[in-house]
Amino acid sequence: MIEFRHLRYFVAVAEELNFSRAAERLHISQSPLSRQIRELEDMLGFPLFARDRHHVELTAAGQVYLEKAREILTAMEQARREAEQFHVGRKGSLSIGFVGSLTYRVAAILQTFRLHFPDVHIELRQMKSTEQMQALYDGKIDVGLVRGAVANPNLICKGIAEEPLVAALPGSHPLAHKTAVSLGDLAPHPFILTPYRSGSGYYEIVTLCCKEAGFVPRVAVEAPEILTIVAFVAANMGVALIPVSFTHLRADGVTYLPLESACTWNISLIANAHGPKQILIDHFLAHARGGINANEDALT
């Protein structure tokens, strides 16, 4: 059976038209090179070279075979390089799940990641944290971006950032003129929150921050996502705590103020502990951290 080495040896001899120089180029001795060429000609059933003790030239068949052999070797090398790019995580595809409250953080992460890995195809799917875990089990996504930590022995969970929460107040609110507010300042005022156990973790983190400040928030309106919450704040229906990454939404009638005491919401990456895309996931994890850090000043 004709093998890759036969083609490589043949091309070297055909280009050098000298067995000695071809052997030197291939880093083998001349005798085994001659045997390989004879073996190739025997398998083909016709000569590729016309040769005597002092002269080597291609036959007509050899000239045709040289053209095709070069094409095969080029294709083999291209296939090797392409496969290597996938092996080292320079090419491939990632399906990424993310919770809606991370929309603007995801944009920053992908901007950094694609600068270094432009040939990796990205598919984004917005879904709740619990949905992401199921999607990872089912192989529907490769990576998840969630708020908080996930304790599951079948998944890796890596914290990549902590995002501060800020107060969102109606522009006409009596506290809107301040440069910062405490959670205690907000305690008497109605809150806008997502529904209890909405699956995003937002309700839990806001109520926990309020509990640590010594009160239970009085919920006036429940809204499905943070963009809607901001709209209801603008409509003077209550106050809210939102991730700082959403403050670039300069909605008319909304004032954003930092909190006097830290209230943060962790951002984590989750993925299966083992899988064929582990190298690519590791690259994404490293650049997810870098993407968030690089854009922190702009968001805060």
Buried (B, 14 or more C-beta within 10 A) or exposed (E): EEEEEBBBBBBBBBBBBBBEBBBBBBEBEBEEBBEBBEBBBEEBEEBBBEBEEEEBEBBEBBEEBBEEBBEBBEEEEEEEEEEEBBEEBBBBEBBBBBBBBBBBBBEBBBEBBBEEBEEBEBEBBBBBBEBBBEBBEEEBBBBBBBBBEBEEEEBBBBEBBEBBBBBBBBBEBEBBEBEEBBBEBBBEBBBBBBEEEBBBBBBBBBBEBBEEBEEEBEBBBBBEBBBBBBBBBBBBBBBBBBBBBBBEBEBEBBBBBBBBEEBBBBBBBBBBEEEEBBBBBEBBBBBBBBBBEBBBEEBE
